[in-house]
Amino acid sequence: MSGLVIAGVDGSASSLVAAEAAAREAQWRNAELRIVHVFRWPPVRVPMGPPVPPPAEGEIWRMTKGLVTEAVTRARAAAPSVNVTHSVVTGEALTVLEAQSRAAELVVVGSRGMGGFVGLLVGSTAVHLAAHGRCPVLVVRDQAEPSGPVVLGVDGSGAGVAAVDFAFAEAALRGVGLVALHAWTTWNAPVPPPQDPAEPYASAPGMLAEAEERLLSEALAGHRERYPEVPVEHRVVHGATRETLIAASGTAQLLVVGARGRGGFAGLLLGSVSQAVLHHARCPVAVVRVREG
């Protein structure tokens, strides 16, 4: 085995789909899969009426064992050749999974867990882990679409280089094409230096579009040679980044974005585009951070 994939499960339908997706990712990587369930004792509340006995400790552990067993069974059915282990850890989900991510090459979680507010499209654990995980984090929907290309959101930032690397490798593992998509507007595109000093704020017709085409080509430079088996489509769109990526996710099997783009506030660990696609993309989303150190 050459690596480790982590699947965080909590018994929800979304996390069971995540276990299956994680098994396939481990199979493609020739890696081991570890199913991790984070256990937290239910809070004790004092009732206003007659006392209600809490669930017996043995019953709680039987339920925990049952949901882990179901996740392991689903994972082994999805990828029979993968070595699947499991672990139950007491603590907070984000803290435990962040620690687990330090030794993993990928962490997979469901978009919605057992807790939180029903109206939210993505649970807080998935969003926070995408911001704090030490490796790429894959967030899957209840239903994963197996067809279509890998779509990569490219913004030309230094932080986005890791996302480009991950997307090419993922497309190669899956045996599909890659759509490298860069969306820009006159508000988020860097202004090229003026050709005429007398008009310092004017750009020649088409200059911004040409600059954005170059940005995409430069971001992908060298990857075609490293992954000659991956067909690549360059797509430069004059439009809002979030809306463009969400629309492209409708025909994709995976959307890959960097955790931080070239805009926004530098102190944020997860940018607004990454958060938007986590909540609204119609396919699984991989959020890639630059590994520390």
Protein Blocks (a to p, Z undefined) as FASTA:
>chain_A
ZZdcddddehiaklmmmmmmmmmmmmmnopacddddddddddddddfbdcdddddfklmm
mmmmmmmmmmmmmmmmmmmmbccdddddeddfklmmmmmmmmpcbdcddfbdfedjfklm
bdfklmmmmmmpcbdcddddfbdcfedcdddddehiaklmmmmmmmmmmmmmnopacddd
ddddfklgccdddfblklmmbccehklmmmmmmmmmmmmgojlmmmmmlccddddddddf
klmmmmmmmmccbdcddfbdcehjfklmbdfklmmmmmmpcbdcddddddeZZ
